[in-house]
Every structure is written in C-alpha cells, then in structure tokens.
Amino acid sequence: MSDQLEQSEEILLESTKDYFNYLKTIVDSLESDVLKSEKGNKAAGVRLRKSLRVIKGHVGDFVKFTLAK
C-alpha cells in the first residue's frame, strides 16, 4: 500500500474533484488491511496506521490547494 502511495505522488492533480477522487481511491485501497486488522492481524494494523499517516499528508495538501483557489 505505501509503495502505491509513494508512486502516486507523480499524478497531476489540477482540480478539487481530482484531489477528492484521488483521496477516495486511497481510502478504498485500505479496506483489506482494515478487515485483517479487525481479525487480529497486527501487521495489517501497522500497515493501516502507516497508510493513514500518509493520507493525512495528502489531506493537508488538498486543504492548501483549496485555500489557494
């Protein structure tokens, strides 16, 4: 998951809709780790928390983008 997030930084996001769809895709990709974490898989929980930290950064970028418009 984190490899996918790092590679996706090259995507050009030009509108708020682009940012929203990008974030939605990232959140949707976390579903398998959420389900595994609920079953007690500790590694999935670690991956999930790491991915959430990455998403937090992207959300901050989205906020800055919307303020700049």
ZADRENKOL-795764 format. One record per residue (C-alpha): chain; residue in three letters; x, y, z; residue number from 0. Coordinates in steps of 0.1 Angstrom, whole numbers. Example, Ala and Ser with C-alpha at 12.3 -4.5 7.8 and 13.67 -1.06 7.14 Angstrom:
<mol:A&type:ALA&xx:123&yy:-45&zz:78&seq:0> $
<mol:A&type:SER&xx:137&yy:-11&zz:71&seq:1> $
REM end
This chain:
<mol:A&type:MET&xx:0&yy:0&zz:0&seq:0> $
<mol:A&type:SER&xx:27&yy:25&zz:9&seq:1> $
<mol:A&type:ASP&xx:46&yy:18&zz:-23&seq:2> $
<mol:A&type:GLN&xx:15&yy:27&zz:-42&seq:3> $
<mol:A&type:LEU&xx:10&yy:59&zz:-23&seq:4> $
<mol:A&type:GLU&xx:46&yy:69&zz:-29&seq:5> $
<mol:A&type:GLN&xx:44&yy:62&zz:-66&seq:6> $
<mol:A&type:SER&xx:11&yy:81&zz:-70&seq:7> $
<mol:A&type:GLU&xx:27&yy:114&zz:-60&seq:8> $
<mol:A&type:GLU&xx:36&yy:118&zz:-96&seq:9> $
<mol:A&type:ILE&xx:-1&yy:122&zz:-105&seq:10> $
<mol:A&type:LEU&xx:-10&yy:158&zz:-116&seq:11> $
<mol:A&type:LEU&xx:-40&yy:170&zz:-96&seq:12> $
<mol:A&type:GLU&xx:-55&yy:201&zz:-111&seq:13> $
<mol:A&type:SER&xx:-90&yy:204&zz:-96&seq:14> $
<mol:A&type:THR&xx:-107&yy:197&zz:-63&seq:15> $
<mol:A&type:LYS&xx:-126&yy:168&zz:-80&seq:16> $
<mol:A&type:ASP&xx:-92&yy:153&zz:-89&seq:17> $
<mol:A&type:TYR&xx:-80&yy:156&zz:-53&seq:18> $
<mol:A&type:PHE&xx:-112&yy:141&zz:-39&seq:19> $
<mol:A&type:ASN&xx:-112&yy:111&zz:-63&seq:20> $
<mol:A&type:TYR&xx:-75&yy:105&zz:-55&seq:21> $
<mol:A&type:LEU&xx:-82&yy:105&zz:-18&seq:22> $
<mol:A&type:LYS&xx:-112&yy:83&zz:-22&seq:23> $
<mol:A&type:THR&xx:-92&yy:58&zz:-41&seq:24> $
<mol:A&type:ILE&xx:-65&yy:57&zz:-14&seq:25> $
<mol:A&type:VAL&xx:-91&yy:52&zz:13&seq:26> $
<mol:A&type:ASP&xx:-108&yy:24&zz:-6&seq:27> $
<mol:A&type:SER&xx:-75&yy:6&zz:-10&seq:28> $
<mol:A&type:LEU&xx:-72&yy:4&zz:28&seq:29> $
<mol:A&type:GLU&xx:-102&yy:-19&zz:31&seq:30> $
<mol:A&type:SER&xx:-82&yy:-52&zz:31&seq:31> $
<mol:A&type:ASP&xx:-59&yy:-40&zz:59&seq:32> $
<mol:A&type:VAL&xx:-89&yy:-28&zz:79&seq:33> $
<mol:A&type:LEU&xx:-106&yy:-62&zz:77&seq:34> $
<mol:A&type:LYS&xx:-74&yy:-81&zz:85&seq:35> $
<mol:A&type:SER&xx:-67&yy:-58&zz:114&seq:36> $
<mol:A&type:GLU&xx:-102&yy:-64&zz:128&seq:37> $
<mol:A&type:LYS&xx:-94&yy:-101&zz:128&seq:38> $
<mol:A&type:GLY&xx:-63&yy:-95&zz:150&seq:39> $
<mol:A&type:ASN&xx:-36&yy:-93&zz:123&seq:40> $
<mol:A&type:LYS&xx:-11&yy:-69&zz:139&seq:41> $
<mol:A&type:ALA&xx:10&yy:-64&zz:108&seq:42> $
<mol:A&type:ALA&xx:-21&yy:-52&zz:90&seq:43> $
<mol:A&type:GLY&xx:-28&yy:-27&zz:118&seq:44> $
<mol:A&type:VAL&xx:8&yy:-14&zz:114&seq:45> $
<mol:A&type:ARG&xx:3&yy:-10&zz:76&seq:46> $
<mol:A&type:LEU&xx:-31&yy:7&zz:82&seq:47> $
<mol:A&type:ARG&xx:-17&yy:32&zz:106&seq:48> $
<mol:A&type:LYS&xx:13&yy:40&zz:83&seq:49> $
<mol:A&type:SER&xx:-11&yy:45&zz:54&seq:50> $
<mol:A&type:LEU&xx:-33&yy:68&zz:74&seq:51> $
<mol:A&type:ARG&xx:-3&yy:90&zz:82&seq:52> $
<mol:A&type:VAL&xx:5&yy:92&zz:45&seq:53> $
<mol:A&type:ILE&xx:-32&yy:101&zz:38&seq:54> $
<mol:A&type:LYS&xx:-30&yy:128&zz:65&seq:55> $
<mol:A&type:GLY&xx:-3&yy:145&zz:45&seq:56> $
<mol:A&type:HIS&xx:-23&yy:143&zz:13&seq:57> $
<mol:A&type:VAL&xx:-53&yy:157&zz:30&seq:58> $
<mol:A&type:GLY&xx:-32&yy:187&zz:42&seq:59> $
<mol:A&type:ASP&xx:-21&yy:192&zz:6&seq:60> $
<mol:A&type:PHE&xx:-57&yy:191&zz:-5&seq:61> $
<mol:A&type:VAL&xx:-66&yy:218&zz:21&seq:62> $
<mol:A&type:LYS&xx:-38&yy:240&zz:9&seq:63> $
<mol:A&type:PHE&xx:-49&yy:235&zz:-27&seq:64> $
<mol:A&type:THR&xx:-85&yy:246&zz:-19&seq:65> $
<mol:A&type:LEU&xx:-73&yy:276&zz:0&seq:66> $
<mol:A&type:ALA&xx:-51&yy:287&zz:-29&seq:67> $
<mol:A&type:LYS&xx:-80&yy:289&zz:-53&seq:68> $
REM end
